[in-house]
Amino acid sequence: MTDVQARVQKAIDRLVETGQETGIQTAAYLHGFQIVDAWAGTADPGSGRRVDGDSLFHSFSTGKGVTATVVHVLAEQGLIDYDTPIAYYWPEFAARGKQNTTVRHALTHSVGVPQMPVDVTAEDLCDWDAMCTAVADREPLWEPGTATGYHAWTFGWILGETIRRATGRTISQVLREDIARPLGVADSLFFGVSEDAAPRLATLLEGNWETMLSTLPASWPFFRAIPNRDVWPTATLGNRPDYLRADIPAGGTMTARAAARMYAALIGEVDGVRLISPERLTQVSAVATEQSDRMFGHPVPKGLGYFLGLPEMGGHRTAFGMHGSGGSIAFADPEHGLAFALTHNRLTGGPDDVAAQTVADEIRAALGIARR
């Protein structure tokens, strides 16, 4: 066992022993080679099933990084162009003044339609056609491209339907055929989880996540955009079988191994597979906007589909990826050749959300990578 693997295993064992985590996985690659593959704890407290390296965790918006990666792989193939209006691929999206809205606007959360239908239900989330119709008919809250505001749910349908119209394939098909299968992770990286993979799902548990959400003011723009609590990203929603089976590419279900491997193949070659060119990597990981985000109320540096320089990324502004509600994360740090992912089932936020920062810091310390 290498020093970095041993240090990480000790760290996650401690997180489980102290009750800060229930079940957890983490993985890391350095310059295309896996250096960490660790797990600890319980995947399903009801049955006592333990976590292993193949356990699947629904990781909410960590999946947005997978969605963005699908877009970039298709752009690499010449099938999608960032600056082409979405309506070129999906004519109905031109409704209500969105005719000039581009794929780039969708990737940077600047379309102006973060808002969900007021009466949307968890069942509705699972109806692809109904949600795409509803999103296409949304009137933008701002002129597309002039501001940015996190599109928590609508990000997935906007890009997913654009992909379907451009390629004739669902986003899950593209993910499986063009990314997951070449990387050897077709059984470990999903939007809608396949029936044969479902027995490996970890059960999500409430830590302090829902409690933290309930303390935030009702006037918070995020809540105004998603007024129905039934579709907030909670353990209750994330354990629903219909939700987990559906293609909802604002989120994703994965192993830490698969997510880290995907990011490693974005920044370099992994067993002969490189997903995008170095030139495209520079483009997608550059700052596209660092305006104040209208949903969060503070600036969030964004690349094309990824957040940049999050604290868990060590403050490195060229690092890119996505975290998910409750504490999961996957990212790449191209400057240092590092790709990292952490998945878990105890959903936490605020002061209780320590796992990703703790483990990523442990890896950087072992590798001699300083925080910034």
C-alpha positions in Angstrom: 0.0 0.0 0.0 1.4 3.4 -1.0 1.8 6.2 1.5 -1.0 8.2 -0.1 -3.4 5.3 -0.2 -2.7 4.5 3.5 -3.1 8.1 4.6 -6.5 8.3 2.8 -7.7 5.0 4.1 -6.8 6.1 7.6 -8.6 9.4 7.1 -11.9 7.9 5.9 -11.8 5.1 8.5 -11.6 7.9 11.1 -14.5 9.8 9.6 -16.7 6.7 9.9 -15.5 5.8 13.4 -16.3 9.3 14.7 -19.8 9.2 13.1 -19.1 12.0 10.7 -19.7 9.6 7.8 -21.7 6.4 7.3 -20.5 5.1 4.0 -17.8 6.7 1.9 -15.7 6.1 -1.2 -12.8 8.1 -2.6 -10.5 7.7 -5.6 -7.7 9.7 -7.2 -5.5 9.6 -10.3 -2.1 11.3 -10.8 -1.0 11.8 -14.4 -3.3 9.1 -15.6 -2.5 6.5 -13.0 -4.7 5.6 -10.1 -3.1 6.3 -6.7 -6.1 6.1 -4.4 -9.0 3.6 -4.3 -10.4 3.6 -0.8 -13.8 3.0 0.9 -15.2 2.5 4.4 -18.4 2.1 6.3 -22.0 1.0 5.5 -23.8 1.4 2.2 -27.2 0.3 3.6 -27.7 0.5 7.4 -31.0 -1.4 7.0 -29.4 -4.5 5.8 -25.9 -3.9 7.1 -24.4 -4.1 3.6 -20.9 -2.6 3.6 -19.5 -0.2 1.1 -17.0 -1.6 -1.4 -15.4 -0.1 -4.5 -18.3 -1.0 -6.7 -21.0 0.6 -4.5 -23.0 3.2 -6.3 -23.8 6.6 -4.8 -26.4 9.1 -6.1 -24.3 12.3 -6.0 -26.8 15.0 -7.1 -25.0 17.9 -8.9 -21.7 16.1 -9.1 -23.4 14.6 -12.1 -23.5 18.0 -13.8 -19.8 17.6 -14.5 -20.6 14.4 -16.3 -23.2 16.2 -18.4 -20.7 18.9 -19.3 -18.2 16.2 -20.2 -20.7 14.6 -22.6 -21.2 18.0 -24.3 -17.4 18.5 -24.7 -16.8 15.0 -26.1 -19.6 15.7 -28.7 -18.0 19.1 -29.4 -14.7 17.3 -30.0 -16.5 15.1 -32.5 -18.0 18.2 -34.3 -21.6 17.3 -33.4 -22.2 20.3 -31.1 -20.9 23.8 -31.2 -20.8 26.0 -28.1 -21.9 29.2 -29.9 -24.7 27.7 -31.9 -28.2 28.7 -30.7 -29.9 25.8 -28.9 -32.9 26.4 -31.1 -30.8 25.3 -34.1 -30.9 21.8 -32.6 -34.2 22.1 -30.7 -36.5 24.6 -32.4 -39.1 24.6 -29.7 -36.5 26.1 -27.3 -36.8 29.5 -29.1 -40.1 30.2 -27.3 -40.4 33.4 -25.2 -37.3 35.2 -26.4 -34.8 32.3 -26.2 -34.0 32.1 -29.9 -30.5 33.4 -29.6 -29.6 31.4 -26.4 -26.5 29.2 -27.1 -25.0 26.0 -25.8 -22.4 28.2 -24.1 -25.1 30.0 -22.2 -26.4 26.7 -21.0 -23.0 25.5 -19.8 -22.4 28.8 -17.9 -25.9 28.8 -16.2 -26.7 32.0 -18.1 -29.8 30.9 -20.0 -32.1 32.7 -17.5 -34.4 29.8 -16.8 -33.4 28.3 -13.4 -37.0 28.3 -12.3 -39.0 25.1 -12.2 -42.8 25.0 -12.7 -44.5 25.9 -9.4 -46.5 22.6 -9.3 -43.7 20.2 -10.4 -43.6 16.9 -8.5 -41.0 14.2 -8.0 -42.9 12.1 -10.5 -42.7 14.9 -13.1 -38.9 14.9 -12.8 -38.9 11.4 -14.2 -40.9 12.4 -17.4 -38.3 13.5 -19.9 -40.7 14.8 -22.5 -42.9 16.7 -20.1 -39.9 18.4 -18.4 -38.3 19.3 -21.7 -41.6 20.8 -22.9 -41.9 22.8 -19.7 -38.4 24.1 -19.8 -38.6 25.1 -23.4 -41.7 27.1 -22.6 -40.0 29.0 -19.7 -39.6 32.7 -20.0 -36.1 33.8 -19.1 -35.7 35.8 -15.9 -33.0 37.8 -17.6 -31.7 38.3 -21.1 -29.8 35.1 -21.9 -26.1 35.6 -21.6 -26.2 38.8 -19.6 -26.2 37.2 -16.1 -25.6 33.9 -14.5 -27.6 32.0 -11.9 -27.3 28.3 -11.0 -29.8 26.2 -13.0 -30.1 23.5 -10.4 -32.5 21.2 -12.3 -33.0 22.8 -15.7 -29.3 22.6 -16.6 -29.8 18.8 -17.2 -32.9 19.0 -19.5 -31.6 22.0 -21.5 -28.3 20.2 -22.4 -29.7 16.7 -22.4 -32.4 17.5 -25.0 -29.9 19.5 -27.0 -27.7 16.4 -27.1 -30.7 14.2 -28.1 -31.7 16.5 -30.9 -28.1 16.9 -32.2 -27.2 13.2 -32.1 -30.4 11.2 -32.2 -29.1 9.5 -29.0 -30.2 10.0 -25.4 -27.6 11.5 -23.1 -27.3 8.2 -21.3 -26.5 6.5 -24.6 -23.8 9.0 -25.4 -22.3 8.7 -21.9 -22.2 4.9 -22.1 -21.0 4.6 -25.7 -18.5 7.5 -25.9 -17.2 7.9 -22.4 -18.0 5.2 -19.9 -17.5 2.1 -22.1 -14.1 3.3 -23.5 -13.0 4.0 -19.9 -14.2 0.7 -18.6 -16.8 2.2 -16.2 -20.0 1.5 -18.1 -21.4 -0.2 -15.0 -20.3 2.6 -12.6 -21.3 5.9 -14.2 -24.9 6.7 -14.8 -27.7 9.2 -15.2 -30.5 6.7 -15.1 -29.3 3.6 -13.2 -29.7 0.3 -15.0 -31.8 -2.4 -13.4 -28.9 -4.8 -13.0 -26.8 -2.1 -11.2 -29.6 -1.1 -8.8 -28.6 -3.7 -6.1 -25.3 -1.9 -5.6 -26.9 1.5 -4.7 -26.1 3.0 -1.4 -29.0 4.3 0.7 -28.8 8.1 1.2 -29.1 9.3 4.8 -29.9 12.7 6.3 -27.0 14.2 8.2 -27.6 17.9 8.7 -28.4 18.7 5.1 -32.2 19.1 5.3 -31.9 20.8 8.6 -29.5 23.3 7.2 -31.7 24.0 4.2 -34.7 24.6 6.5 -32.7 27.4 8.3 -32.2 29.4 5.2 -34.7 32.3 4.4 -37.7 31.5 2.2 -36.7 34.6 0.2 -33.4 32.9 -0.9 -33.6 32.9 -4.8 -32.8 29.2 -5.0 -36.0 28.4 -3.1 -38.0 30.8 -5.3 -36.7 29.0 -8.3 -37.7 25.6 -6.8 -40.7 26.3 -4.6 -41.8 22.7 -4.1 -39.8 21.1 -1.3 -40.6 17.6 -2.7 -38.0 18.3 -5.5 -35.3 19.6 -3.3 -32.1 17.5 -3.4 -32.6 15.5 -0.3 -32.1 11.9 0.8 -35.9 11.3 0.4 -35.7 12.2 -3.2 -32.4 10.6 -3.9 -33.6 7.2 -2.7 -36.7 7.1 -4.9 -36.4 4.1 -7.3 -38.3 6.0 -10.1 -36.0 9.0 -9.7 -32.8 6.9 -9.7 -33.9 5.0 -12.9 -34.8 8.2 -14.8 -32.5 10.2 -17.0 -32.2 13.5 -15.0 -28.8 14.8 -16.0 -28.7 17.7 -13.5 -27.5 14.9 -11.2 -25.8 11.5 -11.5 -25.1 8.2 -9.8 -21.5 6.9 -9.7 -18.7 5.3 -8.0 -15.8 7.5 -6.9 -13.5 5.3 -9.1 -15.6 6.1 -12.2 -15.8 9.8 -11.6 -12.1 10.2 -10.9 -11.2 8.1 -13.9 -13.4 10.3 -16.1 -11.8 13.5 -14.9 -8.3 11.9 -15.3 -9.2 11.2 -19.0 -10.2 14.9 -19.4 -6.8 16.2 -18.4 -4.7 13.4 -19.9 -4.6 9.9 -21.1 -5.9 6.9 -19.1 -5.0 3.5 -20.5 -5.0 4.9 -24.0 -8.1 7.0 -23.7 -8.2 10.8 -23.8 -11.6 12.4 -23.9 -10.8 15.9 -25.3 -7.8 17.6 -26.8 -5.4 19.8 -24.7 -6.7 22.8 -26.6 -10.3 22.1 -25.6 -9.2 21.4 -22.1 -7.8 24.9 -21.9 -11.0 26.3 -23.3 -13.5 24.4 -21.0 -11.5 25.0 -17.8 -10.9 28.7 -18.3 -13.0 31.3 -16.5 -16.1 31.9 -18.6 -17.8 34.0 -15.9 -17.2 35.0 -12.4 -20.2 37.3 -12.0 -22.3 37.2 -8.9 -24.6 34.1 -9.2 -28.2 35.2 -9.0 -29.3 32.0 -7.2 -26.4 32.0 -4.6 -26.0 35.7 -4.1 -22.2 35.7 -4.5 -19.7 35.2 -7.2 -19.1 31.7 -8.5 -16.2 31.3 -11.0 -17.5 29.0 -13.8 -15.9 27.4 -16.8 -17.9 25.6 -19.4 -20.1 23.4 -17.3 -17.8 23.2 -14.3 -17.2 25.3 -11.2 -13.6 26.5 -10.8 -11.3 26.7 -7.8 -13.6 25.4 -5.1 -12.1 25.1 -1.6 -11.9 21.3 -1.9 -9.8 21.9 -5.0 -7.1 23.6 -3.0 -7.8 27.0 -4.2 -6.2 26.3 -7.6 -8.2 28.4 -10.1 -7.4 26.1 -13.0 -9.0 23.2 -11.1 -12.5 22.4 -12.4 -15.4 20.0 -11.4 -18.7 19.9 -9.6 -19.9 19.2 -6.1 -23.3 17.8 -5.2 -25.8 18.5 -2.6 -24.8 16.7 0.6 -21.1 16.7 0.1 -20.0 14.6 -2.9 -17.5 16.1 -5.4 -15.4 15.2 -8.4 -12.8 17.4 -10.0 -9.5 17.7 -11.9 -6.5 19.9 -11.2 -4.7 20.0 -14.6 -1.8 22.0 -13.2 -0.8 19.1 -11.0 -2.2 16.2 -13.1 -4.6 15.3 -10.3 -8.1 13.9 -10.6 -10.2 13.3 -7.4 -13.7 12.1 -6.5 -15.5 11.4 -3.2 -18.9 9.9 -2.9 -20.8 9.2 0.3 -24.3 8.5 1.7 -24.6 10.8 4.7 -25.8 14.1 3.3 -24.2 17.1 5.1 -23.6 20.8 4.6 -22.0 23.7 6.3 -19.8 22.8 9.3 -20.6 19.1 9.0 -19.5 18.9 5.4 -15.8 18.0 6.1 -15.1 14.8 4.2 -14.1 16.1 0.8 -11.9 18.8 2.2 -10.3 16.5 4.7 -9.5 13.8 2.1 -8.5 16.1 -0.7 -6.1 17.9 1.7 -4.6 14.6 2.8 -3.9 13.7 -0.8 -2.4 17.0 -1.6 -0.2 16.9 1.5 1.0 13.4 0.6 1.9 14.7 -2.9 3.4 17.9 -1.8 0.8 20.1 -3.5 0.3 23.3 -1.6 -3.0 25.0 -1.1 -3.5 28.5 -2.5 
